[in-house]
Amino acid sequence: MKLTSILLLTVTILPATVPFAVLAQPLPATTPTPAAYEPLPTLNASAILQPQYFRGPNFTVRSPIPTYFGSNHYTIDSDFGIFEADGNEMLMRRVAEINAIAKLQAISQTKEFTQAAAQAAEAPFQVAQDLVTSPVSTISSVPRGIWGFLNRAGEAVKEAAGGQQSTAAEGNVVENMTGFSKIKRDLAIKLGVDPYTTNEVFQKELNNVAWTAFLGKFTVDLGMAAVGGPALSAVNVTSSLTDALRDKSPTELRLMNLGLLMNDMGVSPEIADAFLNNNAISPTTQTILVAALAQLGNIPGQAELIRRAATSQDEHDAIAYQQSCQLMANLNKSTPVARITHLNGLTVCQTNDGSLVVPIQWDYAAWTPATERFITALKAEKFTNPVSGYVVILTGVASPMTSKALAARGVSLTTKALPGPLQ
């Protein structure tokens, strides 16, 4: 179940149009009764999105936009197919990928590229065709299956380290695949796209250009700026972290993250392995999450957060944990976070000044019975340290009713706490 679903499940015994107050105590039809709760809305793309995320030269976001489980669900019509985006963060990523596909296709149509591609086609590598036609199952495409591929390719390295010499062919494969992977990561990041995106259309175009650049000695000119938009900068990726994502292989990222988890945060090897080997959590998401968590220092609750994140069922779950950690890292800059805990499945942290903070990925917060129950449980919970106040920090926005209800209950609200596509 997604992190925010616990706040959004509603009982549908009677039509949603019947106000909750009316169900509790019927009143005469002539007596106006304000609704105690609100239904989940259906939003208009042009009204809520910044122009560059609503429409571009190669895409348009459909209206209406349904909301459920804390996420706005987007459908994107593009020149390259129909794409789905579950949440604001994924919308930014998909738009970046669509813009990047257009750029890569334009590059592949140039005379220089065609000449280099002919040269690359003569290279004696059987894997070339697989890289172009089956990008999802090959190196640096997506997290699913990537560890097995890398581990098999890395056997030659292990054998050499153990005194067993690999053949020249094995050594060349490892070296050449590493070089190709590096070019792919470099191109993706320059395009403003996560190198490990699950977007197969983008991965196919990226493999096509990267393979030609690798074997055909083709220099890719992407211009001065990331044509795909701020997909990586939007998640507060620092320059040093960007360098790591570009320069380190997935295995190297894994070892780097493993060291931070075990040595700096006291996470057990078993929990760290469960987190790092979960195919639903891409190397990029793992690295951003761990880096954000490390900014808090060694505080209570980090190991438990990693244990919960390790149970992520899909990409959306993993990014929700990532963004919770980013929200805490941002908060820590001004108000140090002292400890992390959880309530009803949601991450909660407490700062040094006693404030209890709920940092949550939530695109549009509506006031529902489940939302009220969570806030009531939050204020009723007995924490070890005295609580000086309550704060909810959202990646998205809240309805007017939610803002008013939280204020009435003494809960501060911060919205759009991470860069996003909303106006």
VEXDRENLO-623529 format. One line per field, with one value per residue (C-alpha): residue number from 1; residue in one letter; x, y, z. Coordinates in nm, 2 decimals, m for minus. Example, Ala and Ser with C-alpha at 12.3 -4.5 7.8 and 13.67 -1.06 7.14 Angstrom:
<sites>
seq <- (1; 2);
type <- (A; S);
c1 <- (1.23; 1.37);
c2 <- (m0.45; m0.11);
c3 <- (0.78; 0.71);
</sites>
This chain:
<sites>
seq <- (1; 2; 3; 4; 5; 6; 7; 8; 9; 10; 11; 12; 13; 14; 15; 16; 17; 18; 19; 20; 21; 22; 23; 24; 25; 26; 27; 28; 29; 30; 31; 32; 33; 34; 35; 36; 37; 38; 39; 40; 41; 42; 43; 44; 45; 46; 47; 48; 49; 50; 51; 52; 53; 54; 55; 56; 57; 58; 59; 60; 61; 62; 63; 64; 65; 66; 67; 68; 69; 70; 71; 72; 73; 74; 75; 76; 77; 78; 79; 80; 81; 82; 83; 84; 85; 86; 87; 88; 89; 90; 91; 92; 93; 94; 95; 96; 97; 98; 99; 100; 101; 102; 103; 104; 105; 106; 107; 108; 109; 110; 111; 112; 113; 114; 115; 116; 117; 118; 119; 120; 121; 122; 123; 124; 125; 126; 127; 128; 129; 130; 131; 132; 133; 134; 135; 136; 137; 138; 139; 140; 141; 142; 143; 144; 145; 146; 147; 148; 149; 150; 151; 152; 153; 154; 155; 156; 157; 158; 159; 160; 161; 162; 163; 164; 165; 166; 167; 168; 169; 170; 171; 172; 173; 174; 175; 176; 177; 178; 179; 180; 181; 182; 183; 184; 185; 186; 187; 188; 189; 190; 191; 192; 193; 194; 195; 196; 197; 198; 199; 200; 201; 202; 203; 204; 205; 206; 207; 208; 209; 210; 211; 212; 213; 214; 215; 216; 217; 218; 219; 220; 221; 222; 223; 224; 225; 226; 227; 228; 229; 230; 231; 232; 233; 234; 235; 236; 237; 238; 239; 240; 241; 242; 243; 244; 245; 246; 247; 248; 249; 250; 251; 252; 253; 254; 255; 256; 257; 258; 259; 260; 261; 262; 263; 264; 265; 266; 267; 268; 269; 270; 271; 272; 273; 274; 275; 276; 277; 278; 279; 280; 281; 282; 283; 284; 285; 286; 287; 288; 289; 290; 291; 292; 293; 294; 295; 296; 297; 298; 299; 300; 301; 302; 303; 304; 305; 306; 307; 308; 309; 310; 311; 312; 313; 314; 315; 316; 317; 318; 319; 320; 321; 322; 323; 324; 325; 326; 327; 328; 329; 330; 331; 332; 333; 334; 335; 336; 337; 338; 339; 340; 341; 342; 343; 344; 345; 346; 347; 348; 349; 350; 351; 352; 353; 354; 355; 356; 357; 358; 359; 360; 361; 362; 363; 364; 365; 366; 367; 368; 369; 370; 371; 372; 373; 374; 375; 376; 377; 378; 379; 380; 381; 382; 383; 384; 385; 386; 387; 388; 389; 390; 391; 392; 393; 394; 395; 396; 397; 398; 399; 400; 401; 402; 403; 404; 405; 406; 407; 408; 409; 410; 411; 412; 413; 414; 415; 416; 417; 418; 419; 420; 421; 422; 423);
type <- (M; K; L; T; S; I; L; L; L; T; V; T; I; L; P; A; T; V; P; F; A; V; L; A; Q; P; L; P; A; T; T; P; T; P; A; A; Y; E; P; L; P; T; L; N; A; S; A; I; L; Q; P; Q; Y; F; R; G; P; N; F; T; V; R; S; P; I; P; T; Y; F; G; S; N; H; Y; T; I; D; S; D; F; G; I; F; E; A; D; G; N; E; M; L; M; R; R; V; A; E; I; N; A; I; A; K; L; Q; A; I; S; Q; T; K; E; F; T; Q; A; A; A; Q; A; A; E; A; P; F; Q; V; A; Q; D; L; V; T; S; P; V; S; T; I; S; S; V; P; R; G; I; W; G; F; L; N; R; A; G; E; A; V; K; E; A; A; G; G; Q; Q; S; T; A; A; E; G; N; V; V; E; N; M; T; G; F; S; K; I; K; R; D; L; A; I; K; L; G; V; D; P; Y; T; T; N; E; V; F; Q; K; E; L; N; N; V; A; W; T; A; F; L; G; K; F; T; V; D; L; G; M; A; A; V; G; G; P; A; L; S; A; V; N; V; T; S; S; L; T; D; A; L; R; D; K; S; P; T; E; L; R; L; M; N; L; G; L; L; M; N; D; M; G; V; S; P; E; I; A; D; A; F; L; N; N; N; A; I; S; P; T; T; Q; T; I; L; V; A; A; L; A; Q; L; G; N; I; P; G; Q; A; E; L; I; R; R; A; A; T; S; Q; D; E; H; D; A; I; A; Y; Q; Q; S; C; Q; L; M; A; N; L; N; K; S; T; P; V; A; R; I; T; H; L; N; G; L; T; V; C; Q; T; N; D; G; S; L; V; V; P; I; Q; W; D; Y; A; A; W; T; P; A; T; E; R; F; I; T; A; L; K; A; E; K; F; T; N; P; V; S; G; Y; V; V; I; L; T; G; V; A; S; P; M; T; S; K; A; L; A; A; R; G; V; S; L; T; T; K; A; L; P; G; P; L; Q);
c1 <- (0.00; 0.13; 0.26; m0.02; m0.31; m0.36; m0.48; m0.71; m0.91; m1.27; m1.59; m1.83; m2.13; m2.35; m2.30; m2.02; m2.25; m2.42; m2.25; m2.09; m2.27; m2.60; m2.52; m2.44; m2.75; m3.02; m3.15; m3.44; m3.39; m3.43; m3.14; m2.81; m2.54; m2.18; m2.00; m1.76; m1.54; m1.47; m1.45; m1.12; m1.12; m1.07; m0.83; m0.77; m0.43; m0.41; m0.53; m0.28; 0.03; 0.31; 0.30; 0.61; 0.47; 0.12; 0.22; 0.53; 0.63; 0.59; 0.34; 0.02; m0.11; m0.47; m0.75; m0.91; m0.66; m0.79; m0.64; m0.61; m0.37; m0.22; m0.11; m0.23; m0.25; m0.14; m0.18; 0.05; m0.01; 0.31; 0.46; 0.63; 0.33; 0.11; 0.29; 0.15; 0.28; 0.18; 0.24; 0.39; 0.75; 0.69; 0.52; 0.84; 1.05; 0.82; 0.82; 1.20; 1.22; 0.98; 1.19; 1.50; 1.36; 1.29; 1.65; 1.80; 1.59; 1.70; 2.06; 2.02; 1.90; 2.21; 2.46; 2.74; 2.55; 2.46; 2.83; 2.93; 2.65; 2.78; 3.12; 2.97; 2.77; 3.10; 3.22; 3.24; 3.01; 2.71; 2.56; 2.51; 2.18; 2.05; 2.14; 1.94; 1.64; 1.61; 1.72; 1.54; 1.73; 2.08; 2.33; 2.23; 1.88; 1.66; 1.71; 1.52; 1.77; 2.06; 2.24; 2.24; 2.38; 2.65; 2.74; 2.79; 3.00; 3.20; 3.30; 3.61; 3.71; 3.65; 3.85; 4.14; 4.13; 4.13; 4.43; 4.23; 4.31; 4.02; 4.05; 4.13; 3.78; 3.62; 3.84; 3.75; 3.38; 3.40; 3.60; 3.39; 3.06; 3.18; 3.27; 2.94; 2.75; 2.95; 2.86; 2.49; 2.49; 2.67; 2.42; 2.12; 2.23; 2.31; 1.96; 1.82; 1.70; 1.75; 1.99; 1.79; 1.44; 1.20; 1.09; 1.16; 1.12; 1.38; 1.61; 1.60; 1.68; 1.95; 2.11; 2.11; 2.30; 2.53; 2.63; 2.72; 2.91; 3.10; 3.19; 3.16; 3.36; 3.07; 3.07; 2.72; 2.64; 2.35; 2.37; 2.44; 2.15; 1.97; 1.71; 1.50; 1.42; 1.52; 1.43; 1.74; 1.78; 1.41; 1.49; 1.77; 2.06; 2.38; 2.67; 2.87; 2.58; 2.53; 2.90; 2.85; 2.55; 2.74; 3.08; 3.00; 2.85; 2.55; 2.78; 2.99; 2.69; 2.57; 2.90; 2.90; 2.55; 2.63; 2.91; 2.70; 2.42; 2.63; 2.92; 2.74; 2.39; 2.43; 2.21; 2.26; 2.40; 2.07; 1.85; 2.10; 2.11; 1.73; 1.72; 1.99; 1.87; 1.51; 1.45; 1.17; 1.43; 1.66; 2.02; 1.94; 1.66; 1.88; 2.16; 1.94; 1.76; 2.07; 2.25; 1.95; 1.93; 2.30; 2.26; 2.07; 2.38; 2.36; 2.02; 1.77; 1.52; 1.73; 1.77; 1.39; 1.32; 1.56; 1.39; 1.05; 1.18; 1.32; 0.96; 0.87; 0.65; 0.71; 0.88; 0.61; 0.66; 1.04; 1.02; 0.77; 1.04; 1.30; 1.10; 1.03; 1.40; 1.46; 1.20; 1.37; 1.72; 1.58; 1.42; 1.75; 1.93; 1.73; 1.59; 1.80; 1.61; 1.67; 1.49; 1.27; 0.97; 0.65; 0.28; 0.02; 0.27; 0.38; 0.72; 0.73; 1.03; 1.09; 1.32; 1.55; 1.30; 1.03; 0.83; 0.66; 0.68; 0.51; 0.72; 0.51; 0.48; 0.13; 0.02; m0.32; m0.43; m0.81; m0.98; m1.13; m1.24; m0.91; m0.71; m0.88; m0.83; m0.46; m0.42; m0.63; m0.40; m0.09; m0.19; m0.30; 0.02; 0.25; 0.60; 0.91; 1.02; 0.78; 0.61; 0.61; 0.41; 0.28; 0.38; 0.28; 0.52; 0.38; 0.55; 0.23; m0.07; m0.37; m0.73; m0.87; m1.07; m0.76; m0.57; m0.85; m0.90; m0.54; m0.51; m0.82; m0.64; m0.32; m0.12; 0.11; 0.12; 0.39; 0.31; 0.52; 0.82; 1.01; 1.03; 0.74; 0.52; 0.24; 0.16);
c2 <- (0.00; 0.34; 0.57; 0.82; 0.57; 0.55; 0.91; 0.87; 0.55; 0.65; 0.45; 0.43; 0.28; 0.57; 0.81; 1.05; 1.34; 1.28; 1.50; 1.32; 1.54; 1.44; 1.07; 1.13; 1.33; 1.40; 1.76; 1.91; 1.96; 2.34; 2.36; 2.43; 2.20; 2.25; 1.94; 1.79; 1.64; 1.67; 1.42; 1.37; 1.62; 1.59; 1.86; 2.05; 2.02; 2.37; 2.52; 2.35; 2.30; 2.53; 2.58; 2.38; 2.08; 2.11; 2.13; 2.12; 2.08; 1.71; 1.65; 1.75; 1.65; 1.53; 1.68; 1.59; 1.47; 1.22; 1.21; 0.90; 0.76; 1.10; 1.13; 1.32; 1.07; 1.21; 1.08; 1.24; 1.23; 1.26; 1.21; 0.90; 0.73; 0.77; 0.79; 0.76; 0.95; 0.86; 1.18; 1.52; 1.39; 1.14; 1.40; 1.60; 1.30; 1.19; 1.54; 1.55; 1.21; 1.32; 1.63; 1.42; 1.16; 1.44; 1.56; 1.22; 1.15; 1.48; 1.39; 1.04; 1.20; 1.41; 1.32; 1.29; 1.05; 0.83; 0.80; 0.72; 0.46; 0.28; 0.26; 0.14; m0.13; m0.30; m0.34; m0.71; m0.70; m0.94; m0.73; m0.43; m0.55; m0.64; m0.29; m0.12; m0.36; m0.47; m0.18; m0.28; m0.60; m0.46; m0.26; 0.08; 0.07; 0.01; m0.14; m0.46; m0.73; m0.49; m0.65; m0.99; m0.86; m0.66; m0.95; m1.18; m0.92; m0.86; m1.22; m1.15; m0.88; m1.10; m1.39; m1.15; m1.02; m1.38; m1.49; m1.64; m1.48; m1.42; m1.45; m1.15; m1.16; m1.15; m0.86; m0.67; m0.72; m0.58; m0.28; m0.21; m0.25; m0.02; 0.25; 0.22; 0.24; 0.56; 0.72; 0.64; 0.78; 1.10; 1.15; 1.09; 1.33; 1.60; 1.55; 1.60; 1.24; 0.97; 0.72; 0.43; 0.54; 0.27; 0.45; 0.20; 0.45; 0.68; 0.40; 0.27; 0.61; 0.67; 0.33; 0.41; 0.74; 0.61; 0.30; 0.51; 0.76; 0.47; 0.26; 0.52; 0.79; 1.02; 1.34; 1.42; 1.79; 1.85; 2.23; 2.44; 2.33; 2.01; 1.98; 1.75; 2.01; 2.01; 1.64; 1.59; 1.94; 1.93; 1.66; 1.88; 1.67; 1.85; 1.87; 1.62; 1.38; 1.43; 1.35; 1.03; 0.93; 1.00; 0.86; 0.56; 0.23; 0.08; m0.15; 0.14; 0.34; 0.04; 0.01; 0.38; 0.37; 0.05; 0.22; 0.52; 0.30; 0.07; 0.30; 0.63; 0.53; 0.19; 0.00; m0.37; m0.56; m0.75; m0.44; m0.26; m0.55; m0.57; m0.20; m0.20; m0.52; m0.42; m0.39; m0.13; 0.12; 0.24; 0.32; 0.69; 0.68; 0.48; 0.73; 1.04; 0.88; 0.77; 1.11; 1.30; 1.07; 1.11; 1.48; 1.43; 1.27; 0.95; 0.99; 0.73; 0.59; 0.58; 0.20; 0.16; 0.40; 0.20; m0.12; 0.02; 0.17; m0.18; m0.30; m0.06; m0.24; m0.01; 0.30; 0.53; 0.38; 0.42; 0.79; 0.86; 0.75; 0.94; 1.26; 1.22; 1.20; 1.51; 1.70; 1.61; 1.70; 2.05; 2.09; 1.99; 2.29; 2.53; 2.31; 2.00; 1.68; 1.48; 1.15; 0.96; 0.75; 0.63; 0.65; 0.45; 0.37; 0.73; 0.88; 1.13; 1.31; 1.53; 1.83; 1.95; 2.22; 1.95; 2.00; 1.69; 1.69; 1.48; 1.51; 1.35; 1.32; 1.43; 1.60; 1.72; 1.69; 1.67; 1.67; 1.32; 1.11; 0.92; 1.25; 1.36; 1.03; 1.05; 1.40; 1.30; 1.00; 1.22; 1.46; 1.18; 0.98; 0.98; 1.04; 0.99; 1.35; 1.64; 1.78; 2.16; 2.17; 1.99; 2.05; 1.88; 1.94; 1.85; 1.82; 1.94; 2.15; 2.13; 2.21; 2.52; 2.29; 2.09; 2.41; 2.54; 2.21; 2.18; 2.53; 2.48; 2.18; 2.36; 2.20; 2.42; 2.34; 2.39; 2.32; 2.28; 2.21; 2.05; 2.18; 2.05; 2.11; 2.29; 2.66);
c3 <- (0.00; m0.09; 0.19; 0.15; 0.10; 0.47; 0.47; 0.17; 0.20; 0.24; 0.32; 0.03; 0.19; 0.08; m0.21; m0.16; m0.22; 0.12; 0.38; 0.67; 0.92; 0.77; 0.81; 1.18; 1.26; 1.01; 0.99; 0.82; 0.45; 0.49; 0.73; 0.54; 0.67; 0.57; 0.46; 0.72; 0.45; 0.09; m0.20; m0.38; m0.67; m1.04; m1.15; m1.47; m1.63; m1.77; m1.44; m1.21; m1.41; m1.51; m1.89; m1.97; m1.79; m1.95; m2.31; m2.52; m2.89; m2.86; m2.59; m2.41; m2.07; m2.07; m1.87; m1.64; m1.38; m1.13; m0.78; m0.56; m0.30; m0.26; m0.62; m0.93; m1.21; m1.54; m1.89; m2.15; m2.52; m2.72; m3.06; m2.92; m2.76; m2.46; m2.12; m1.77; m1.47; m1.12; m0.93; m0.98; m0.95; m1.22; m1.45; m1.44; m1.52; m1.81; m1.96; m1.94; m2.11; m2.39; m2.46; m2.46; m2.70; m2.95; m2.91; m2.95; m3.26; m3.41; m3.35; m3.51; m3.83; m3.89; m4.16; m3.91; m3.70; m4.00; m4.09; m3.74; m3.71; m4.02; m3.86; m3.53; m3.70; m3.81; m3.45; m3.36; m3.06; m3.05; m2.77; m2.99; m3.13; m2.79; m2.66; m2.93; m2.94; m2.58; m2.37; m2.05; m2.01; m2.07; m1.87; m1.72; m1.86; m1.56; m1.21; m1.28; m1.36; m1.35; m1.06; m1.22; m1.55; m1.37; m1.14; m1.44; m1.62; m1.31; m1.26; m1.47; m1.23; m0.92; m1.07; m1.15; m0.79; m0.66; m0.87; m1.15; m1.48; m1.72; m2.09; m2.30; m2.45; m2.10; m2.00; m2.31; m2.26; m1.91; m2.02; m2.32; m2.14; m1.87; m2.12; m2.30; m1.97; m1.88; m2.20; m2.15; m1.80; m1.92; m2.20; m1.98; m1.72; m1.97; m2.11; m1.76; m1.73; m1.48; m1.64; m1.49; m1.60; m1.69; m2.00; m2.28; m2.56; m2.41; m2.33; m2.69; m2.83; m2.57; m2.65; m3.02; m2.98; m2.70; m2.90; m3.20; m2.98; m2.81; m3.12; m3.40; m3.22; m3.26; m3.05; m2.93; m2.92; m2.69; m2.67; m2.36; m2.13; m2.03; m2.30; m2.09; m1.83; m1.46; m1.39; m1.17; m1.03; m0.93; m0.67; m0.52; m0.66; m0.58; m0.82; m0.63; m0.63; m1.00; m1.06; m0.87; m1.07; m1.39; m1.30; m1.09; m1.21; m1.04; m0.85; m0.73; m0.63; m0.43; m0.25; m0.17; m0.04; 0.16; 0.33; 0.43; 0.56; 0.77; 0.88; 0.92; 1.02; 1.19; 0.95; 0.97; 0.67; 0.63; 0.62; 0.39; 0.15; 0.14; 0.05; m0.21; m0.38; m0.41; m0.79; m0.73; m0.60; m0.88; m0.82; m0.86; m0.60; m0.36; m0.39; m0.35; m0.05; 0.13; 0.07; 0.21; 0.51; 0.57; 0.60; 0.93; 1.09; 1.30; 1.47; 1.60; 1.35; 1.03; 1.03; 1.07; 0.78; 0.56; 0.66; 0.56; 0.24; 0.15; 0.13; m0.15; m0.40; m0.70; m0.82; m0.67; m0.32; m0.35; m0.46; m0.18; 0.07; m0.12; m0.10; 0.27; 0.33; 0.11; 0.31; 0.63; 0.49; 0.39; 0.73; 0.90; 0.75; 0.97; 1.24; 1.32; 1.31; 1.63; 1.56; 1.31; 1.39; 1.22; 1.29; 1.11; 0.83; 0.77; 0.84; 1.13; 1.27; 1.57; 1.57; 1.85; 1.94; 2.00; 1.69; 1.55; 1.17; 0.91; 0.58; 0.31; m0.07; m0.13; m0.45; m0.34; 0.02; 0.06; 0.40; 0.43; 0.73; 0.72; 0.71; 1.02; 1.19; 1.13; 1.26; 1.57; 1.62; 1.57; 1.84; 2.08; 2.04; 2.35; 2.23; 2.45; 2.42; 2.48; 2.17; 2.13; 1.81; 1.50; 1.14; 0.81; 0.52; 0.17; m0.17; m0.33; m0.22; 0.02; m0.04; 0.14; 0.36; 0.46; 0.53; 0.75; 0.93; 1.01; 1.14; 1.36; 1.51; 1.58; 1.30; 1.08; 0.71; 0.45; 0.09; m0.23; m0.01; m0.31; m0.67; m0.87; m1.18; m1.01; m1.06);
</sites>
